[in-house]
């Protein structure tokens, strides 16, 4: 009997504590005021920088030529 009363007391206390907490608003994670990157909208200046001279011509991002020069070989 004492066990059931104790559980009832704990349940009432937990219910009071839960009712004190403000509920979280049920809002979508993305809305009209979200940043473009979160909405999946293309940022034209960023794409233009990424594609370089290929912007508008190719779907392959621009990769500048390598400028690596091998070290001098010993004599």
N, C-alpha and C positions, 0 to 999 in steps of 0.2 A: 504494500500500500504506500509506503513512504517513497518508493521509487517513482510511482506514477505521479505523486504530488510534486516531487522534486522536478520531474520533467515538465510538468505543467507550469511550474513557476519559471523555469528556464525559458520555456517557449514564450510565455507572456513577456518576459524581459527582452528577449530577442526581437519580438514583434514590435515592442515600443521603440527599441533602438533603430530598427529598420524604418519605422515610420518617421523618425526624426530626419533621416537622410533625404535630401532633395533628389527627386528622380532625375535621371539623365535624359536630356531631350533626345527624342528620336529624330535626328536630322541626317540627311544623306551626307556621306563623306565628301562629295563633290557637288558644287552648285555653280550658279552663274558667276559668283564672285571669286571662284577659285582661280589660281594662277594657270596660265596656258599650259605649262608643263604637266600639270595634274589632269588637265582635260584632254591631252593628246593633240593639242593644236600646234601646228608647225610654226616655229619662230623663223621667219624668212631671213633676217640678218644672220642668225646662227647657221642656217643651212648654207647660205651664201659663203660664209667663212669656211665651213667644212668642205664644200665642194670646190672652192677656189675658181680657177678658170673654167672648170667643167660645169659650173652652175648654169642650168638651162640647156646643156648639151649632152650630159651623160649622167647615168645613174650611179656611176662609180665615183666614190669620194676622191678628192684630189690628194695625191701623195707627192710631195716635192721629191726631187731626185736626191739620192744619197750624196753626202759630201765627205764621206769617210775616205781618208787616204791612208794606205798601209804605212807602217813604220819603215824607216830606212833599214835596208838589210846591211848587216855588218860586212866590212870588206874582206 
